[in-house]
Amino acid sequence: MGLTVVRLAAAGGVEVVGAIDSGASPHLGRDIGDLAGAGTLGVAIGADIASGLLGADVVIDFSTAGAFDAILRGAARSGVALVSGTTRLEPASLALLDKSALKIPVLWAPNMSVGVQVLADVVRRAVAALGDYDVEIVEAHHNQKTDAPSGTATMLVQAAERGRAGLVAVHGREGDVGTRNPTEIGVHAVRGGGIVGDHTVHLVGQFDRIELTHRAMSRELFAAGALRAARWLTGKSAGRYELAQMIAGD
Ligand SMILES: NC(=O)c1ccc[n+]([C@@H]2O[C@H](COP(=O)([O-])OP(=O)(O)OC[C@H]3O[C@@H](n4cnc5c(N)ncnc54)[C@H](OP(=O)(O)O)[C@@H]3O)[C@@H](O)[C@H]2O)c1
């Protein structure tokens, strides 16, 4: 994701002033533009967070749940806004996000696609309007993805829960599970090949069903969303911001 962000940033006239990777990266010292296929940018990849943030208005983080806290702390210390798409964050990291939002503007989204944000809003309203329809979510990703369900599926579960109180996620079904409980949101993960990311929310009634699907066709979708968020966040006062606010034009 980092390389995709750099490639789109360079193409879109955003100045890349730093590039941070793990201390174990084989790419340390290399020019980030060369590595990303964006041409030489004169920015060497380093592992030191403070140096990487020098001169930045905003840092875009797509790393790991383990790396996230240090990057966020570094951004808060340097007074640099943070946009993060890193998934699987622990509750302690989300709490740190709230604490850091007292010092800097922060925007974290488990899915940076504007389309998925719109889908979540549609799901919330559809679940509320449909009453007792059964809700099932199927997500599909490439065979290298290590976690399930996806952060986006979790976000869609939360959207459905906001639409109708009392719904509870049930992950996969196997064996003698009994008849379906009306309060269930079934969540299912498909893994295969090079699927970038598909999510379908099935809303099933007695006589009809609605299927709401989002298909990501390229990882550039997420990088473009993060860059749009970075532009939007730059210059904002400290606080925790949501992608939905950006979309609403707040
Ligand atoms: N929100 C969204 O829309 C969205 C979209 C796609 C992906 N994601 C999430 O974004 C994250 C990254 O995804 P990816 O596919 O780009 O994964 P990836 O290819 O594994 O990239 C993770 C990067 O983080 C680096 N890193 C690890 N530890 C670090 C540290 N301590 N300090 C600085 N950098 C560190 C890794 O470096 P090394 O290779 O040296 O370890 C690697 O370059 C994941 O959490 C993924 O789920 C979110």
The ligand as an SDF file (V2000), in Angstrom:
LIG
                    3D

 48 52  0  0  0  0  0  0  0  0999 V2000
   -7.9180    0.7820    5.1370 N   0  0  0  0  0  0  0  0  0  0  0  0
   -7.7860    0.2860    3.9010 C   0  0  0  0  0  0  0  0  0  0  0  0
   -8.4910    0.6780    2.9750 O   0  0  0  0  0  0  0  0  0  0  0  0
   -6.7270   -0.7530    3.6530 C   0  0  0  0  0  0  0  0  0  0  0  0
   -6.4620   -1.2120    2.3510 C   0  0  0  0  0  0  0  0  0  0  0  0
   -5.4300   -2.1270    2.1740 C   0  0  0  0  0  0  0  0  0  0  0  0
   -4.6800   -2.5450    3.2570 C   0  0  0  0  0  0  0  0  0  0  0  0
   -4.9840   -2.1010    4.4980 N   0  0  0  0  0  0  0  0  0  0  0  0
   -4.2110   -2.4370    5.6870 C   0  0  0  0  0  0  0  0  0  0  0  0
   -2.9880   -1.6910    5.6190 O   0  0  0  0  0  0  0  0  0  0  0  0
   -1.9550   -2.4290    6.2570 C   0  0  0  0  0  0  0  0  0  0  0  0
   -0.7990   -2.6300    5.2970 C   0  0  0  0  0  0  0  0  0  0  0  0
   -1.2450   -3.3940    4.1980 O   0  0  0  0  0  0  0  0  0  0  0  0
   -0.2260   -3.8650    3.0600 P   0  0  0  0  0  0  0  0  0  0  0  0
   -1.0010   -4.7590    2.1740 O   0  0  0  0  0  0  0  0  0  0  0  0
    0.4740   -2.6970    2.4990 O   0  0  0  0  0  0  0  0  0  0  0  0
    0.7550   -4.7560    3.9410 O   0  0  0  0  0  0  0  0  0  0  0  0
    2.3110   -5.0210    3.7420 P   0  0  0  0  0  0  0  0  0  0  0  0
    2.6330   -5.1400    2.3080 O   0  0  0  0  0  0  0  0  0  0  0  0
    2.6410   -6.1390    4.6770 O   0  0  0  0  0  0  0  0  0  0  0  0
    2.9610   -3.6680    4.2630 O   0  0  0  0  0  0  0  0  0  0  0  0
    3.1510   -3.3610    5.6220 C   0  0  0  0  0  0  0  0  0  0  0  0
    4.3470   -2.4260    5.6620 C   0  0  0  0  0  0  0  0  0  0  0  0
    4.5330   -1.9630    7.0110 O   0  0  0  0  0  0  0  0  0  0  0  0
    5.9160   -2.0370    7.2700 C   0  0  0  0  0  0  0  0  0  0  0  0
    6.2320   -2.0960    8.6960 N   0  0  0  0  0  0  0  0  0  0  0  0
    6.1680   -3.1790    9.5160 C   0  0  0  0  0  0  0  0  0  0  0  0
    6.5750   -2.8310   10.7590 N   0  0  0  0  0  0  0  0  0  0  0  0
    6.8930   -1.5270   10.7050 C   0  0  0  0  0  0  0  0  0  0  0  0
    7.4000   -0.6010   11.6560 C   0  0  0  0  0  0  0  0  0  0  0  0
    7.6480   -0.9920   12.9240 N   0  0  0  0  0  0  0  0  0  0  0  0
    7.6140    0.6640   11.2860 N   0  0  0  0  0  0  0  0  0  0  0  0
    7.3870    1.0470   10.0080 C   0  0  0  0  0  0  0  0  0  0  0  0
    6.9120    0.2230    9.0530 N   0  0  0  0  0  0  0  0  0  0  0  0
    6.6590   -1.0520    9.4080 C   0  0  0  0  0  0  0  0  0  0  0  0
    6.3460   -3.2820    6.5590 C   0  0  0  0  0  0  0  0  0  0  0  0
    7.7320   -3.3210    6.4430 O   0  0  0  0  0  0  0  0  0  0  0  0
    8.5240   -4.7280    6.3150 P   0  0  0  0  0  0  0  0  0  0  0  0
    8.0980   -5.2980    5.0020 O   0  0  0  0  0  0  0  0  0  0  0  0
    9.9450   -4.3260    6.3770 O   0  0  0  0  0  0  0  0  0  0  0  0
    8.0830   -5.5500    7.4970 O   0  0  0  0  0  0  0  0  0  0  0  0
    5.6380   -3.1110    5.2360 C   0  0  0  0  0  0  0  0  0  0  0  0
    6.3380   -2.2570    4.3710 O   0  0  0  0  0  0  0  0  0  0  0  0
   -2.6270   -3.7260    6.7420 C   0  0  0  0  0  0  0  0  0  0  0  0
   -3.0530   -3.5210    8.0700 O   0  0  0  0  0  0  0  0  0  0  0  0
   -3.8110   -3.8820    5.8090 C   0  0  0  0  0  0  0  0  0  0  0  0
   -4.8540   -4.6570    6.3580 O   0  0  0  0  0  0  0  0  0  0  0  0
   -5.9980   -1.2180    4.7000 C   0  0  0  0  0  0  0  0  0  0  0  0
  1  2  1  0
  2  3  2  0
  2  4  1  0
  4  5  1  0
  4 48  2  0
  5  6  2  0
  6  7  1  0
  7  8  2  0
  8  9  1  0
  8 48  1  0
  9 10  1  0
  9 46  1  0
 10 11  1  0
 11 12  1  0
 11 44  1  0
 12 13  1  0
 13 14  1  0
 14 15  2  0
 14 16  1  0
 14 17  1  0
 17 18  1  0
 18 19  2  0
 18 20  1  0
 18 21  1  0
 21 22  1  0
 22 23  1  0
 23 24  1  0
 23 42  1  0
 24 25  1  0
 25 26  1  0
 25 36  1  0
 26 27  1  0
 26 35  1  0
 27 28  2  0
 28 29  1  0
 29 30  1  0
 29 35  2  0
 30 31  1  0
 30 32  2  0
 32 33  1  0
 33 34  2  0
 34 35  1  0
 36 37  1  0
 36 42  1  0
 37 38  1  0
 38 39  2  0
 38 40  1  0
 38 41  1  0
 42 43  1  0
 44 45  1  0
 44 46  1  0
 46 47  1  0
M  CHG  2   8   1  16  -1
M  END
$$$$
